[in-house]
Amino acid sequence: MKKFILKIFGILAVIYAALFAVFYYDLDGKFIYYIFEPFMVKRFDNMKREDNLETPYDMKEDVMKEE
């Protein structure tokens, strides 16, 4: 039983050290800045969207419409 508890504490210590390294070196922010954000920018900049400037004025909905 003592060996099992020490093994659990060892695993928890490794997990704690890994999470501390992520925090200390700001690895989550670096991942978002260098990998995730450029991927999202590339993905969403190439997405086709409707051009609202070409929509005729009469087709736009009246936001101040009284019922």
Secondary structure, DSSP 4 states (H G I P E B T S, - for coil): -HHHHHHHHHHHHHHHHHHHHHHHTTHHHHHIIIIIHHHHHHHHHTS----GGGS-GGGS--TT---
